[in-house]
Amino acid sequence: MNVYSTLQIGDYHINHCEDDLLIKRIGSEKIVCAVMDGCSTAMDSHFASTLTGKILRKIIVEMGYKALYEKDNQQNLDEELKDIVKGLFEELKFVKNHLMLDEKELLTTLILLVYDITADEGLVLAVGDGVVCINGNITEFDRNNKPDYLAYHLHENFEDWYSAQSQKIFFDGMNDVSIATDGISSFLKIKKTDSDEKINFTEYLMIDHQNSDTEEMLNRKLKQLEHQYGVKPTDDLAIIRMMK
């Protein structure tokens, strides 16, 4: 299995990339991927997405140690995903109170993927906007640029909030799976080139196999889009793609 990723600041952004991504394993059998997109109209949006990534990394490392010492107590994917999100929920609530943060300092979307290599099964949860591609089938989660951020719900009961989450995708038989922030839908022409060919940017980045022989596949694709087609993402962009 090959895992590719790219993180790029949008052409309309100047100071910070407000997206972040994470790729981490739980033991040798499970891999967790996440992409986050900080809210541009909030406060210190790069902080919110980066903080979320750091907290997720901590949670997954701890789960890896737990799995090592509790091999007879294996969880299914839904339980594993729920534990990760619950840990994030509680850690964000603690950090918010401990640092006296405003809600607007914690606004970030989250697409979280847990894949069991041995069982060849995976589960994706999207909290807010973003794009998921499962074996060539693209699903876009879009709330008209008004995502329902996790930070809006930190005062609520976690069990109630989690049970209401509907943006979930289960899959098995993984061949080619991608998750991306909504920056993948923000490509615009930024310079004139010799090519007038029309191209579907989402399909090119999430389905097309060109350059899959190099770990820099996604970065090469972005360079090709810029230099051959004259287009770049105007919003920040984070993509993770897994291929067999």
Backbone as CSV, one residue per row, in Angstrom:
resi,resn,N_x,N_y,N_z,CA_x,CA_y,CA_z,C_x,C_y,C_z
1,MET,0.841,-1.200,0.000,0.000,0.000,0.000,0.873,1.246,0.000
2,ASN,0.535,2.195,-0.861,1.240,3.465,-0.929,0.354,4.574,-0.370
3,VAL,0.949,5.472,0.400,0.219,6.607,0.962,0.877,7.894,0.462
4,TYR,0.063,8.736,-0.166,0.552,10.006,-0.713,-0.143,11.149,0.024
5,SER,0.533,12.285,0.105,-0.093,13.440,0.746,0.481,14.727,0.175
6,THR,-0.301,15.787,0.315,0.187,17.117,-0.060,-0.533,18.154,0.795
7,LEU,0.173,19.210,1.107,-0.369,20.328,1.882,0.126,21.607,1.226
8,GLN,-0.799,22.430,0.745,-0.397,23.610,-0.020,-1.230,24.822,0.371
9,ILE,-0.552,25.955,0.546,-1.251,27.198,0.836,-1.965,27.678,-0.421
10,GLY,-3.169,28.203,-0.249,-3.947,28.688,-1.375,-3.375,29.977,-1.951
11,ASP,-3.625,30.186,-3.226,-3.073,31.357,-3.908,-3.640,32.666,-3.364
12,TYR,-4.814,32.610,-2.743,-5.420,33.819,-2.180,-5.000,34.061,-0.730
13,HIS,-4.213,33.141,-0.167,-3.759,33.295,1.212,-2.304,33.751,1.228
14,ILE,-1.950,34.534,2.233,-0.623,35.160,2.255,0.234,34.660,3.411
15,ASN,-0.279,34.734,4.631,0.565,34.511,5.806,0.675,33.057,6.250
16,HIS,-0.446,32.343,6.260,-0.433,30.991,6.820,-1.262,30.044,5.962
17,CYS,-0.851,28.782,5.962,-1.707,27.713,5.452,-2.616,27.295,6.606
18,GLU,-3.915,27.385,6.406,-4.870,27.109,7.476,-5.343,25.659,7.487
19,ASP,-4.798,24.835,6.592,-5.100,23.405,6.570,-3.977,22.636,7.258
20,ASP,-4.267,21.410,7.626,-3.251,20.524,8.187,-3.660,19.089,7.871
21,LEU,-2.714,18.174,8.019,-3.015,16.760,7.781,-2.202,15.887,8.720
22,LEU,-2.671,14.648,8.868,-2.021,13.689,9.770,-2.132,12.295,9.183
23,ILE,-1.018,11.549,9.218,-1.001,10.138,8.841,-0.277,9.395,9.956
24,LYS,-0.968,8.475,10.616,-0.384,7.803,11.778,-0.923,6.386,11.874
25,ARG,-0.101,5.463,12.328,-0.526,4.071,12.489,-0.846,3.758,13.938
26,ILE,-1.837,2.872,14.117,-2.101,2.263,15.418,-1.571,0.838,15.316
27,GLY,-0.425,0.600,15.885,0.219,-0.692,15.730,0.589,-0.926,14.275
28,SER,0.548,-2.185,13.855,0.915,-2.509,12.476,-0.291,-2.785,11.605
29,GLU,-1.500,-2.813,12.204,-2.682,-3.242,11.461,-3.611,-2.121,11.054
30,LYS,-3.525,-0.967,11.707,-4.470,0.110,11.402,-3.720,1.403,11.073
31,ILE,-4.297,2.161,10.149,-3.735,3.456,9.788,-4.827,4.512,9.927
32,VAL,-4.461,5.647,10.500,-5.402,6.748,10.703,-4.924,7.942,9.883
33,CYS,-5.837,8.517,9.102,-5.526,9.704,8.307,-6.539,10.795,8.635
34,ALA,-6.084,12.038,8.616,-6.992,13.151,8.901,-6.565,14.383,8.126
35,VAL,-7.556,15.137,7.652,-7.293,16.453,7.062,-8.175,17.468,7.780
36,MET,-7.603,18.628,8.057,-8.299,19.677,8.790,-8.228,20.987,8.011
37,ASP,-9.285,21.774,8.109,-9.360,23.061,7.409,-9.856,24.117,8.383
38,GLY,-8.950,25.013,8.801,-9.322,26.084,9.712,-10.223,27.103,9.040
39,CYS,-11.138,27.670,9.800,-12.093,28.648,9.279,-11.401,29.992,9.026
40,SER,-11.400,30.426,7.769,-10.668,31.641,7.390,-11.219,32.900,8.045
41,THR,-12.517,32.903,8.364,-13.123,34.100,8.943,-13.092,34.079,10.470
42,ALA,-12.474,33.057,11.045,-12.374,32.974,12.503,-11.062,33.610,12.971
43,MET,-10.530,33.159,14.102,-9.307,33.720,14.675,-8.197,32.671,14.649
44,ASP,-7.026,33.063,14.106,-5.860,32.170,14.096,-6.228,30.774,13.582
45,SER,-6.777,30.748,12.354,-7.324,29.493,11.822,-6.259,28.410,11.683
46,HIS,-5.016,28.818,11.402,-3.937,27.836,11.294,-3.694,27.157,12.639
47,PHE,-3.931,27.880,13.726,-3.758,27.322,15.066,-4.779,26.225,15.323
48,ALA,-6.029,26.445,14.917,-7.093,25.475,15.178,-6.827,24.156,14.471
49,SER,-6.456,24.211,13.196,-6.220,22.975,12.447,-4.958,22.263,12.933
50,THR,-3.921,23.033,13.232,-2.668,22.428,13.715,-2.854,21.814,15.098
51,LEU,-3.554,22.515,15.975,-3.823,21.993,17.313,-4.598,20.684,17.226
52,THR,-5.588,20.639,16.376,-6.373,19.417,16.197,-5.487,18.267,15.738
53,GLY,-4.591,18.549,14.800,-3.659,17.528,14.328,-2.745,17.018,15.426
54,LYS,-2.244,17.920,16.256,-1.346,17.529,17.349,-2.080,16.678,18.391
55,ILE,-3.317,17.066,18.699,-4.089,16.297,19.666,-4.386,14.903,19.124
56,LEU,-4.767,14.827,17.847,-5.033,13.524,17.231,-3.794,12.634,17.265
57,ARG,-2.645,13.218,16.992,-1.402,12.442,17.028,-1.177,11.854,18.414
58,LYS,-1.373,12.656,19.446,-1.222,12.195,20.835,-2.181,11.038,21.126
59,ILE,-3.436,11.201,20.732,-4.445,10.172,20.996,-4.077,8.862,20.309
60,ILE,-3.629,8.945,19.064,-3.318,7.740,18.286,-2.072,7.039,18.831
61,VAL,-1.089,7.805,19.260,0.108,7.212,19.877,-0.291,6.459,21.140
62,GLU,-1.139,7.069,21.957,-1.591,6.412,23.196,-2.391,5.147,22.887
63,MET,-3.206,5.198,21.835,-3.982,4.014,21.450,-3.069,2.901,20.949
64,GLY,-1.981,3.284,20.296,-1.010,2.302,19.826,-0.365,1.558,20.976
65,TYR,0.016,2.284,22.039,0.589,1.643,23.229,-0.437,0.739,23.908
66,LYS,-1.681,1.216,23.969,-2.743,0.431,24.601,-2.977,-0.869,23.831
67,ALA,-2.990,-0.777,22.493,-3.201,-1.963,21.664,-2.066,-2.969,21.838
68,LEU,-0.875,-2.451,22.091,0.293,-3.314,22.266,0.175,-4.172,23.517
69,TYR,-0.399,-3.582,24.571,-0.481,-4.296,25.845,-1.836,-4.957,26.092
70,GLU,-2.799,-4.679,25.219,-4.122,-5.278,25.369,-4.527,-5.949,24.066
71,LYS,-3.722,-6.880,23.606,-3.948,-7.529,22.312,-5.235,-8.334,22.265
72,ASP,-5.737,-8.761,23.419,-6.954,-9.560,23.449,-8.222,-8.703,23.494
73,ASN,-8.025,-7.392,23.530,-9.171,-6.474,23.639,-9.233,-5.578,22.400
74,GLN,-9.394,-6.202,21.230,-9.410,-5.471,19.978,-10.784,-4.858,19.723
75,GLN,-10.800,-3.625,19.234,-12.048,-2.925,18.947,-12.370,-3.007,17.461
76,ASN,-13.667,-2.878,17.133,-14.019,-2.757,15.723,-13.795,-1.315,15.265
77,LEU,-13.927,-1.087,13.980,-13.603,0.231,13.419,-14.472,1.342,13.996
78,ASP,-15.753,1.067,14.150,-16.659,2.098,14.655,-16.294,2.492,16.080
79,GLU,-15.936,1.501,16.896,-15.521,1.792,18.273,-14.211,2.570,18.290
80,GLU,-13.296,2.185,17.410,-11.996,2.857,17.341,-12.162,4.321,16.924
81,LEU,-12.961,4.522,15.886,-13.212,5.894,15.411,-13.867,6.729,16.510
82,LYS,-14.847,6.153,17.168,-15.541,6.886,18.226,-14.589,7.257,19.355
83,ASP,-13.702,6.345,19.747,-12.739,6.635,20.811,-11.803,7.777,20.430
84,ILE,-11.384,7.795,19.166,-10.492,8.874,18.695,-11.206,10.217,18.772
85,VAL,-12.432,10.252,18.264,-13.185,11.509,18.256,-13.527,11.954,19.673
86,LYS,-13.858,10.982,20.534,-14.157,11.333,21.931,-12.928,11.919,22.610
87,GLY,-11.763,11.328,22.357,-10.533,11.875,22.919,-10.273,13.289,22.438
88,LEU,-10.495,13.524,21.151,-10.320,14.875,20.596,-11.304,15.841,21.230
89,PHE,-12.533,15.439,21.355,-13.595,16.261,21.951,-13.199,16.709,23.359
90,GLU,-12.752,15.749,24.152,-12.408,16.049,25.544,-11.148,16.898,25.656
91,GLU,-10.159,16.608,24.809,-8.917,17.392,24.828,-9.163,18.830,24.385
92,LEU,-9.980,19.025,23.355,-10.289,20.381,22.899,-11.034,21.163,23.968
93,LYS,-11.943,20.479,24.650,-12.691,21.142,25.729,-11.746,21.557,26.851
94,PHE,-10.802,20.672,27.186,-9.827,20.997,28.228,-8.941,22.181,27.817
95,VAL,-8.412,22.130,26.589,-7.526,23.206,26.108,-8.277,24.533,26.048
96,LYS,-9.512,24.499,25.609,-10.329,25.721,25.526,-10.449,26.380,26.895
97,ASN,-10.730,25.562,27.898,-10.885,26.106,29.251,-9.540,26.492,29.861
98,HIS,-8.526,25.640,29.667,-7.221,25.869,30.276,-6.551,27.129,29.724
99,LEU,-6.679,27.355,28.429,-6.052,28.528,27.801,-7.019,29.702,27.652
100,MET,-8.239,29.527,28.139,-9.286,30.556,28.037,-9.449,31.022,26.597
101,LEU,-9.617,30.041,25.699,-9.745,30.338,24.277,-11.187,30.676,23.924
102,ASP,-11.308,31.518,22.924,-12.609,31.819,22.353,-12.995,30.682,21.411
103,GLU,-14.273,30.434,21.269,-14.741,29.391,20.340,-14.191,29.620,18.934
104,LYS,-14.062,30.883,18.540,-13.592,31.212,17.193,-12.125,30.840,16.964
105,GLU,-11.407,30.542,18.054,-10.014,30.127,17.923,-9.875,28.617,17.721
106,LEU,-10.989,27.909,17.692,-10.949,26.444,17.584,-11.752,25.918,16.390
107,LEU,-12.112,26.792,15.474,-12.960,26.376,14.360,-12.150,25.727,13.245
108,THR,-12.325,24.443,13.088,-11.683,23.711,11.998,-12.556,22.523,11.611
109,THR,-12.601,22.230,10.312,-13.278,21.017,9.867,-12.370,19.824,10.137
110,LEU,-12.934,18.633,10.002,-12.149,17.412,10.212,-12.725,16.285,9.361
111,ILE,-11.872,15.675,8.554,-12.215,14.409,7.921,-11.248,13.372,8.479
112,LEU,-11.811,12.356,9.118,-11.018,11.345,9.818,-11.271,9.981,9.192
113,LEU,-10.201,9.283,8.845,-10.290,7.956,8.228,-9.524,6.950,9.070
114,VAL,-10.162,5.823,9.368,-9.502,4.704,10.044,-9.593,3.496,9.127
115,TYR,-8.441,2.904,8.811,-8.421,1.761,7.895,-7.720,0.582,8.552
116,ASP,-8.393,-0.566,8.549,-7.842,-1.804,9.084,-7.213,-2.575,7.926
117,ILE,-5.893,-2.664,7.919,-5.166,-3.287,6.814,-5.479,-4.768,6.712
118,THR,-5.528,-5.458,7.851,-5.754,-6.903,7.855,-7.161,-7.254,7.380
119,ALA,-8.162,-6.554,7.913,-9.555,-6.823,7.536,-9.925,-6.186,6.204
120,ASP,-9.089,-5.270,5.712,-9.345,-4.533,4.475,-10.686,-3.805,4.545
121,GLU,-10.879,-3.096,5.663,-12.093,-2.319,5.887,-11.716,-0.935,6.398
122,GLY,-12.545,0.033,6.085,-12.267,1.387,6.532,-13.534,2.146,6.863
123,LEU,-13.371,3.230,7.609,-14.492,4.079,8.012,-14.029,5.530,7.972
124,VAL,-14.863,6.378,7.385,-14.554,7.801,7.264,-15.639,8.607,7.951
125,LEU,-15.233,9.603,8.730,-16.161,10.551,9.348,-15.771,11.948,8.908
126,ALA,-16.749,12.702,8.418,-16.511,14.098,8.041,-17.279,15.003,8.986
127,VAL,-16.563,15.873,9.668,-17.172,16.878,10.539,-16.951,18.222,9.860
128,GLY,-17.959,18.681,9.139,-17.805,19.889,8.332,-17.643,19.535,6.864
129,ASP,-17.070,20.471,6.091,-16.929,20.310,4.648,-15.709,19.470,4.292
130,GLY,-15.696,18.991,3.039,-14.553,18.245,2.528,-14.988,17.284,1.444
131,VAL,-14.021,16.543,0.902,-14.286,15.620,-0.197,-13.649,14.273,0.119
132,VAL,-14.394,13.207,-0.154,-13.924,11.831,0.056,-14.096,11.068,-1.250
133,CYS,-13.096,10.286,-1.612,-13.188,9.451,-2.816,-12.862,8.007,-2.431
134,ILE,-13.827,7.119,-2.615,-13.664,5.709,-2.280,-13.696,4.885,-3.563
135,ASN,-12.545,4.365,-3.963,-12.458,3.511,-5.154,-13.159,4.126,-6.365
136,GLY,-12.890,5.411,-6.592,-13.428,6.103,-7.768,-14.757,6.791,-7.563
137,ASN,-15.390,6.599,-6.408,-16.678,7.243,-6.117,-16.454,8.463,-5.222
138,ILE,-16.754,9.642,-5.756,-16.480,10.896,-5.054,-17.715,11.367,-4.290
139,THR,-17.522,11.703,-3.010,-18.583,12.272,-2.179,-18.105,13.622,-1.666
140,GLU,-18.892,14.659,-1.919,-18.542,15.998,-1.451,-19.485,16.401,-0.323
141,PHE,-18.913,16.771,0.806,-19.693,17.279,1.928,-19.607,18.806,1.899
142,ASP,-20.739,19.450,1.637,-20.746,20.902,1.438,-21.983,21.492,2.102
143,ARG,-21.762,22.407,3.031,-22.864,23.101,3.709,-22.872,24.577,3.326
144,ASN,-22.629,24.845,2.026,-22.623,26.223,1.518,-21.646,27.117,2.275
145,ASN,-20.464,26.533,2.514,-19.372,27.244,3.192,-19.734,27.661,4.624
146,LYS,-20.647,26.908,5.239,-21.001,27.153,6.639,-20.912,25.822,7.392
147,PRO,-19.699,25.307,7.571,-19.539,23.991,8.209,-20.034,23.984,9.645
148,ASP,-20.506,22.824,10.075,-20.917,22.640,11.470,-19.691,22.172,12.254
149,TYR,-18.889,23.117,12.691,-17.605,22.805,13.322,-17.785,22.064,14.651
150,LEU,-16.838,21.176,14.931,-16.831,20.447,16.200,-16.822,21.403,17.385
151,ALA,-16.088,22.509,17.267,-15.954,23.457,18.385,-17.286,24.067,18.801
152,TYR,-18.267,24.066,17.899,-19.589,24.576,18.256,-20.277,23.704,19.306
153,HIS,-19.813,22.478,19.483,-20.553,21.497,20.278,-19.819,21.034,21.534
154,LEU,-18.717,21.702,21.871,-17.926,21.253,23.016,-18.669,21.356,24.344
155,HIS,-19.733,22.143,24.379,-20.534,22.274,25.612,-21.593,21.189,25.719
156,GLU,-21.743,20.383,24.669,-22.793,19.377,24.627,-22.304,18.039,25.179
157,ASN,-23.237,17.129,25.377,-22.902,15.759,25.748,-22.316,15.052,24.530
158,PHE,-21.138,14.474,24.683,-20.473,13.862,23.526,-21.307,12.752,22.900
159,GLU,-21.885,11.873,23.716,-22.636,10.738,23.187,-23.794,11.211,22.315
160,ASP,-24.482,12.246,22.754,-25.609,12.783,21.988,-25.120,13.372,20.673
161,TRP,-24.036,14.145,20.757,-23.506,14.767,19.538,-23.020,13.716,18.548
162,TYR,-22.277,12.726,19.032,-21.690,11.738,18.131,-22.766,10.881,17.465
163,SER,-23.792,10.527,18.203,-24.849,9.680,17.648,-25.617,10.397,16.537
164,ALA,-25.525,11.721,16.506,-26.230,12.499,15.476,-25.395,12.698,14.208
165,GLN,-24.145,12.234,14.217,-23.276,12.427,13.055,-23.690,11.492,11.915
166,SER,-23.983,12.069,10.779,-24.475,11.291,9.633,-23.482,11.233,8.478
167,GLN,-22.427,12.046,8.527,-21.477,12.102,7.414,-20.399,11.029,7.586
168,LYS,-20.838,9.765,7.497,-19.954,8.620,7.659,-19.993,7.758,6.411
169,ILE,-18.863,7.188,6.062,-18.789,6.260,4.933,-17.993,5.034,5.370
170,PHE,-18.606,3.857,5.259,-17.894,2.604,5.500,-17.501,2.011,4.153
171,PHE,-16.318,1.414,4.078,-15.916,0.768,2.833,-15.103,-0.482,3.129
172,ASP,-15.109,-1.411,2.168,-14.232,-2.574,2.244,-13.660,-2.812,0.849
173,GLY,-12.621,-3.620,0.781,-11.959,-3.842,-0.499,-11.293,-2.578,-1.007
174,MET,-10.406,-1.988,-0.198,-9.762,-0.720,-0.544,-8.772,-0.885,-1.706
175,ASN,-8.988,-0.090,-2.762,-8.035,-0.008,-3.863,-7.415,1.377,-3.974
176,ASP,-8.258,2.402,-3.805,-7.801,3.778,-3.988,-8.735,4.691,-3.201
177,VAL,-8.266,5.226,-2.091,-9.099,6.034,-1.200,-8.405,7.362,-0.915
178,SER,-9.165,8.456,-0.995,-8.610,9.788,-0.749,-9.535,10.591,0.158
179,ILE,-8.938,11.465,0.946,-9.688,12.479,1.683,-9.029,13.821,1.424
180,ALA,-9.841,14.885,1.333,-9.298,16.204,1.011,-10.154,17.295,1.644
181,THR,-9.520,18.416,1.957,-10.269,19.598,2.378,-10.930,20.211,1.146
182,ASP,-11.844,21.158,1.375,-12.610,21.695,0.253,-11.797,22.608,-0.662
183,GLY,-10.516,22.796,-0.339,-9.648,23.544,-1.246,-9.499,22.859,-2.590
184,ILE,-9.841,21.576,-2.667,-9.745,20.839,-3.922,-10.769,21.363,-4.935
185,SER,-11.755,22.111,-4.461,-12.768,22.685,-5.344,-12.499,24.157,-5.661
186,SER,-11.302,24.636,-5.326,-11.036,26.077,-5.447,-10.069,26.431,-6.568
187,PHE,-9.782,25.507,-7.491,-8.820,25.776,-8.557,-9.348,26.842,-9.521
188,LEU,-8.476,27.815,-9.818,-8.794,28.858,-10.785,-7.581,29.123,-11.665
189,LYS,-7.835,29.665,-12.847,-6.768,30.030,-13.773,-6.009,31.223,-13.202
190,ILE,-4.697,31.076,-13.059,-3.902,32.186,-12.506,-2.879,32.709,-13.512
191,LYS,-2.690,31.973,-14.619,-1.800,32.451,-15.671,-2.140,31.760,-16.979
192,LYS,-1.782,32.402,-18.069,-2.079,31.867,-19.397,-1.061,30.795,-19.766
193,THR,-1.564,29.713,-20.364,-0.683,28.642,-20.834,-1.097,28.257,-22.257
194,ASP,-0.303,27.380,-22.861,-0.595,26.942,-24.232,-1.771,25.980,-24.294
195,SER,-2.116,25.359,-23.184,-3.160,24.337,-23.171,-4.528,24.932,-22.845
196,ASP,-5.512,24.619,-23.687,-6.901,25.004,-23.433,-7.742,23.790,-23.033
197,GLU,-7.073,22.674,-22.741,-7.765,21.435,-22.399,-8.518,21.577,-21.078
198,LYS,-9.748,21.065,-21.056,-10.544,21.070,-19.836,-10.160,19.855,-18.983
199,ILE,-10.087,20.048,-17.685,-9.690,18.956,-16.799,-10.505,19.030,-15.517
200,ASN,-10.917,17.874,-15.018,-11.615,17.785,-13.746,-10.554,17.655,-12.660
201,PHE,-10.366,18.702,-11.877,-9.268,18.740,-10.920,-9.427,17.691,-9.819
202,THR,-10.658,17.493,-9.349,-10.893,16.513,-8.289,-10.561,15.106,-8.765
203,GLU,-11.034,14.750,-9.957,-10.746,13.423,-10.500,-9.257,13.244,-10.781
204,TYR,-8.613,14.303,-11.253,-7.181,14.220,-11.563,-6.359,13.936,-10.309
205,LEU,-6.754,14.536,-9.185,-5.999,14.379,-7.944,-6.412,13.151,-7.135
206,MET,-7.665,12.702,-7.294,-8.172,11.641,-6.429,-8.414,10.309,-7.143
207,ILE,-8.396,10.314,-8.493,-8.666,9.081,-9.242,-7.548,8.742,-10.229
208,ASP,-7.068,9.726,-10.964,-6.026,9.502,-11.971,-4.758,8.928,-11.332
209,HIS,-4.115,7.974,-12.024,-2.957,7.260,-11.466,-1.615,7.793,-11.962
210,GLN,-1.620,8.847,-12.728,-0.361,9.386,-13.248,0.587,9.760,-12.093
211,ASN,1.847,9.397,-12.234,2.910,9.673,-11.244,2.777,8.846,-9.960
212,SER,1.976,7.771,-9.990,1.803,6.965,-8.788,3.045,6.153,-8.433
213,ASP,4.046,6.166,-9.315,5.286,5.439,-9.043,6.227,6.224,-8.140
214,THR,5.835,7.448,-7.774,6.661,8.257,-6.875,5.840,8.734,-5.690
215,GLU,6.469,8.819,-4.517,5.755,9.275,-3.322,5.352,10.744,-3.431
216,GLU,5.928,11.453,-4.416,5.586,12.863,-4.638,4.460,13.026,-5.654
217,MET,3.649,11.978,-5.844,2.612,11.999,-6.874,1.733,13.248,-6.806
218,LEU,1.189,13.541,-5.650,0.249,14.655,-5.541,0.932,16.002,-5.758
219,ASN,2.150,16.150,-5.243,2.881,17.398,-5.471,3.207,17.577,-6.952
220,ARG,3.541,16.500,-7.629,3.817,16.573,-9.063,2.558,16.932,-9.845
221,LYS,1.438,16.374,-9.428,0.185,16.691,-10.096,-0.152,18.181,-9.939
222,LEU,0.072,18.718,-8.740,-0.198,20.135,-8.517,0.720,21.014,-9.369
223,LYS,1.983,20.612,-9.497,2.908,21.357,-10.348,2.484,21.294,-11.812
224,GLN,2.010,20.132,-12.241,1.564,19.983,-13.620,0.330,20.839,-13.883
225,LEU,-0.582,20.879,-12.932,-1.761,21.716,-13.082,-1.370,23.188,-13.203
226,GLU,-0.377,23.591,-12.422,0.059,24.982,-12.464,0.757,25.322,-13.774
227,HIS,1.714,24.493,-14.184,2.559,24.861,-15.327,1.958,24.475,-16.677
228,GLN,1.194,23.378,-16.714,0.602,22.961,-17.985,-0.768,23.590,-18.220
229,TYR,-1.552,23.716,-17.154,-2.912,24.233,-17.298,-3.091,25.637,-16.730
230,GLY,-2.093,26.141,-15.996,-2.153,27.503,-15.470,-3.109,27.694,-14.320
231,VAL,-3.396,26.606,-13.568,-4.355,26.705,-12.467,-3.699,26.345,-11.136
232,LYS,-4.204,26.969,-10.069,-3.753,26.664,-8.713,-4.957,26.719,-7.772
233,PRO,-4.889,26.032,-6.638,-5.972,26.167,-5.657,-5.903,27.553,-5.010
234,THR,-7.023,28.254,-4.988,-7.040,29.584,-4.368,-7.225,29.483,-2.859
235,ASP,-7.801,28.366,-2.411,-7.931,28.088,-0.977,-6.860,27.066,-0.589
236,ASP,-6.520,27.019,0.695,-5.532,26.026,1.156,-6.052,24.622,0.865
237,LEU,-5.105,23.693,0.672,-5.478,22.353,0.238,-4.666,21.295,0.978
238,ALA,-5.363,20.311,1.533,-4.721,19.150,2.148,-5.360,17.897,1.561
239,ILE,-4.523,16.975,1.062,-5.024,15.730,0.494,-4.188,14.568,1.023
240,ILE,-4.857,13.476,1.342,-4.193,12.204,1.634,-4.825,11.152,0.729
241,ARG,-3.983,10.368,0.073,-4.490,9.336,-0.845,-3.776,8.024,-0.580
242,MET,-4.545,6.942,-0.419,-3.992,5.601,-0.211,-4.327,4.748,-1.421
243,MET,-3.315,4.047,-1.955,-3.526,3.192,-3.116,-2.843,1.856,-2.904
244,LYS,-3.480,0.786,-3.399,-2.867,-0.533,-3.383,-2.156,-0.762,-4.704
